Amino acid sequence: MLFLLLTVLCSVALGFLFKLFGRWGVDGFQAIVFNYFTCVFCGWIHLGQFPIQQSNFNAPWMPYALILGLIFISGFNLAAQTVRHFGVTIGAIMQKMSILMTVPFAMLVYDESSGWTKITGFILALAAIVLVNWTETKKNEDISILNKTMWWIPLLTWVLSGFLEVLFVKVQKENLANTADPTFIITIFATAGCIGLVTAIIGYGKNRLTWSWKNLAGGIALGIPNYGSMVFMLWALNSGLEGSFVFPVANVGIILFTTIGAVTLFHEKLSLINWLGIGFALGAIALISFG
C-alpha cells in the first residue's frame, strides 16, 4: 500500500508543478524536455548502470518504446496546457478518463470480463467528461470563451492518455517487456527526451525559445516525481496487489487529492455542475475497474 500511496502523491505533484510553472514563469515545454532527461538520470542511479544498452535495440518492446516516447512528450505538453487553461482538477480528470479507451480495448482484444456494471460506468464517464468541462458564462465570460475555443486541448489529452494506456496493456498482455524491469520505461523517457531536445534546438535556432536556468530547474523538479510515479506503480503491481485494485484506487486517489489541493492551495473555483462531474468520474472509475 505504501508504493500505491507514493504513486498517487507523485502523480498529484506533477499537476501542481504544472500549475506553479505559470506563476514562476517557467516555460512548460522546455521543463518537460529536461524532465525526461532527469527521468533517465534517475533510472541510471536506480539501476546502477546506464539504462540504454545496444542490446535493447533488438528487444521486442523497442518499437513500442519509440511510439510511446512520442506520445509521452505530446501528451505531457497537452496535459500542461490543460492544467494551465482549465485547471488542475480538470487536467487530472481528463487523464484518468483514459479508461474509456483502455477497458474496451482489453475486453474486445483480450477477452476481459464485461457486464452492466462497466456499461453503467461508461455512461457515467461520458457524462463526467461533459460536466467537468462545463462553464458558466455569467460568472467569467473570458474563461468561457477560452474553454469554447480551446476545448480540443483536454479532449486530445484524453485521447493520447488512452492510446498510451492501450499500448501499455498490449505490451503487458503479450509479455513483450518485463514490467519488473524499469529499462522499458526508461527507454520511453529517453525517446521522449530526444524528440523534445531536437524540437527545442530548432526552437532556439529560430528564436522561438529562450534559454533560462529556471526552465532546467523546473524540469528537474518535474522529472523526479514523474519517474517516481511510474516506478512506484510497477513496485505496487509487483508487491502482490492486483492490477484491478491498483489502477482504480490510484486513479480515484489522484482525482481526490488533486481536487482537494486545487481548491485549498490554488483556490480553483468549481461550480456545482463541475462537482457533479467529479462525482460521476469517481463513480465511473470505480464501476469500470471493479465491475
C-alpha positions in Angstrom: 0.0 0.0 0.0 2.9 2.3 0.6 4.0 2.1 -3.0 0.5 2.8 -4.1 0.3 5.9 -1.9 3.6 7.1 -3.3 2.3 6.7 -6.8 -0.7 8.9 -6.1 1.4 11.6 -4.4 3.9 11.7 -7.2 1.2 11.9 -9.8 -0.6 14.7 -7.9 2.7 16.6 -7.6 3.0 16.7 -11.4 -0.3 18.5 -11.8 0.6 21.0 -9.1 4.0 21.7 -10.6 2.4 22.4 -14.0 0.1 25.0 -12.2 3.1 26.6 -10.5 5.1 26.9 -13.7 2.8 29.6 -14.9 3.3 31.6 -11.7 7.1 31.1 -11.8 7.4 32.0 -15.4 8.8 28.5 -16.3 8.4 27.5 -20.0 6.4 24.3 -19.8 7.8 22.7 -23.0 11.4 23.2 -22.0 10.8 22.0 -18.5 9.2 18.8 -19.9 12.2 18.2 -22.2 14.6 18.5 -19.2 12.2 16.4 -17.1 12.7 13.4 -19.4 16.5 13.5 -19.1 16.1 13.8 -15.4 14.0 10.6 -15.5 16.7 8.8 -17.4 19.3 10.0 -14.9 17.1 8.8 -12.0 16.9 5.4 -13.8 20.6 5.4 -14.2 21.0 5.8 -10.4 18.2 3.3 -9.8 19.8 0.5 -12.0 23.4 1.3 -11.1 24.3 1.3 -14.8 23.4 3.4 -17.9 20.0 2.0 -18.8 20.2 2.4 -22.6 22.2 -0.6 -23.9 22.8 -1.6 -27.5 21.2 -5.0 -26.8 17.9 -3.2 -26.1 17.5 -2.1 -29.7 16.7 -5.7 -30.6 14.2 -6.2 -27.8 10.6 -6.9 -28.9 9.4 -3.8 -27.0 11.6 -1.3 -28.7 9.1 -0.2 -31.4 6.5 0.4 -28.7 9.0 2.3 -26.6 9.7 4.6 -29.6 6.0 5.2 -30.2 5.2 5.7 -26.5 8.1 8.2 -26.3 6.4 10.4 -28.9 3.1 10.0 -27.1 4.7 10.8 -23.8 6.1 14.2 -24.8 3.0 15.1 -26.8 0.6 14.1 -24.1 2.6 15.7 -21.3 2.6 19.0 -23.2 -1.1 18.8 -23.7 -1.6 17.9 -20.1 0.4 21.0 -19.1 -1.8 23.2 -21.4 -5.0 21.6 -19.9 -3.8 22.4 -16.4 -2.8 26.0 -17.5 -6.1 26.8 -19.2 -8.7 24.6 -17.5 -7.2 24.0 -14.0 -5.5 21.2 -12.1 -8.7 19.3 -11.4 -10.0 19.1 -15.0 -6.5 18.1 -16.1 -6.4 15.2 -13.7 -10.0 14.1 -14.7 -9.3 14.1 -18.4 -6.2 12.0 -18.0 -7.9 9.5 -15.7 -10.8 9.1 -18.0 -8.4 7.3 -20.3 -10.1 4.1 -19.1 -12.8 4.8 -21.6 -10.4 3.6 -24.2 -8.3 1.1 -22.2 -11.1 -1.0 -20.8 -13.0 -1.6 -24.1 -9.7 -2.5 -25.7 -8.9 -5.0 -23.0 -12.4 -6.5 -23.2 -12.6 -6.8 -27.0 -9.0 -7.8 -27.8 -8.0 -9.8 -24.7 -11.5 -11.1 -23.7 -11.6 -9.4 -20.3 -14.8 -9.5 -18.4 -17.7 -7.2 -19.2 -21.2 -6.5 -17.8 -23.8 -4.0 -16.9 -21.6 -2.5 -14.2 -19.0 -1.5 -16.7 -21.6 -0.3 -19.2 -23.0 1.9 -16.5 -19.5 3.2 -15.7 -19.0 4.2 -19.4 -22.3 6.2 -19.3 -21.2 8.0 -16.1 -17.7 8.6 -17.6 -19.1 10.2 -20.7 -21.4 12.4 -18.6 -18.4 13.3 -16.4 -16.3 14.5 -19.3 -19.1 16.9 -20.3 -19.8 18.2 -16.8 -16.2 18.8 -15.7 -15.7 21.0 -18.8 -18.9 22.9 -18.3 -18.5 26.6 -17.8 -21.0 29.2 -16.6 -20.8 32.2 -19.0 -22.3 34.7 -16.5 -19.6 34.2 -13.9 -16.5 34.6 -16.1 -17.0 35.4 -19.7 -13.3 35.3 -20.6 -12.8 31.8 -19.3 -16.0 30.7 -21.0 -14.7 32.0 -24.4 -11.3 30.4 -23.8 -12.8 27.0 -23.0 -15.1 27.1 -26.0 -12.2 27.9 -28.4 -9.7 25.5 -26.8 -11.9 22.6 -25.9 -9.8 20.3 -28.1 -6.9 20.5 -25.7 -8.4 18.5 -22.8 -10.1 16.2 -25.4 -6.8 15.4 -27.1 -5.2 15.0 -23.7 -7.8 12.3 -23.0 -7.2 10.6 -26.4 -3.4 10.4 -26.0 -3.7 9.2 -22.4 -6.0 6.5 -23.6 -3.8 5.5 -26.5 -0.8 5.4 -24.2 -2.5 3.0 -21.8 -3.8 0.8 -24.7 -0.2 0.3 -25.8 0.9 -0.4 -22.3 -1.8 -3.0 -22.0 -0.7 -4.6 -25.2 2.9 -4.8 -24.1 1.9 -6.3 -20.7 -0.7 -8.8 -22.1 1.7 -10.1 -24.8 4.7 -10.2 -22.4 6.8 -8.1 -24.7 8.6 -6.5 -21.7 9.3 -7.4 -18.1 7.3 -4.9 -16.0 9.6 -5.6 -13.0 12.5 -4.1 -15.0 12.4 -0.3 -15.4 14.6 -0.4 -18.6 11.5 -0.3 -20.8 10.0 2.8 -19.2 13.4 4.5 -19.0 13.8 3.9 -22.8 10.5 5.6 -23.3 11.7 8.6 -21.2 14.9 8.7 -23.3 13.0 8.6 -26.6 10.7 11.4 -25.4 13.6 13.5 -24.3 15.5 13.1 -27.6 12.4 14.1 -29.6 11.9 17.1 -27.3 15.6 18.1 -27.5 15.6 18.2 -31.3 12.4 20.3 -31.2 14.0 22.6 -28.6 17.2 23.1 -30.6 15.1 24.1 -33.6 13.2 26.5 -31.4 16.4 28.0 -30.1 17.8 28.4 -33.6 14.6 30.2 -34.8 14.4 32.3 -31.6 11.1 30.8 -30.7 12.5 29.6 -27.4 14.7 31.4 -24.9 17.1 29.6 -22.6 16.6 30.1 -18.8 18.1 28.2 -15.9 14.7 28.2 -14.2 13.4 26.0 -17.1 16.1 23.5 -16.3 15.3 23.7 -12.6 11.6 23.2 -13.4 12.5 20.1 -15.5 14.5 18.6 -12.6 11.7 19.3 -10.2 9.2 17.7 -12.6 11.4 14.7 -13.5 11.8 13.3 -10.0 8.1 12.7 -9.2 7.5 11.7 -12.9 10.0 8.9 -12.6 8.7 8.0 -9.1 5.1 7.8 -10.3 6.0 5.1 -12.9 8.4 3.1 -10.8 6.2 3.1 -7.6 3.3 1.9 -9.8 5.5 -1.0 -11.0 6.5 -1.8 -7.5 2.9 -1.7 -6.3 2.0 -4.2 -9.0 4.9 -6.4 -8.2 4.1 -6.3 -4.4 1.2 -8.7 -4.8 -1.6 -6.2 -5.4 -3.8 -7.0 -8.4 -4.0 -4.5 -11.2 -7.7 -4.4 -10.9 -7.2 -3.0 -7.4 -4.1 -0.8 -8.1 -5.3 1.2 -11.1 -8.8 2.2 -9.8 -7.5 3.0 -6.3 -4.7 5.1 -7.8 -7.0 6.9 -10.2 -9.5 7.7 -7.5 -6.8 8.8 -5.2 -5.2 11.1 -7.7 -8.5 12.8 -8.5 -9.4 13.2 -4.8 -6.0 14.6 -3.7 -5.8 16.8 -6.8 -9.2 18.3 -6.2 -8.6 18.9 -2.6 -5.2 20.5 -3.4 -6.6 22.6 -6.3 -9.3 24.1 -4.1 -7.3 24.7 -1.0 -3.9 25.6 -2.4 -4.8 27.3 -5.7 -8.3 28.4 -4.8 -9.8 27.0 -8.0 -13.4 27.7 -8.4 -15.7 24.8 -9.3 -19.4 25.1 -10.0 -21.9 22.6 -8.7 -22.0 21.1 -12.2 -18.2 20.6 -12.1 -18.5 18.9 -8.7 -21.2 16.7 -10.1 -18.9 15.8 -12.9 -16.2 14.9 -10.5 -18.6 12.7 -8.6 -19.6 11.0 -11.8 -15.9 10.5 -12.7 -15.2 8.8 -9.4 -18.2 6.6 -9.7 -17.3 5.7 -13.3 -13.8 4.7 -12.5 -15.0 2.5 -9.6 -17.7 0.8 -11.7 -15.5 0.2 -14.7 -12.5 -1.0 -12.8 -14.3 -3.2 -10.2 -17.1 -4.3 -12.5 
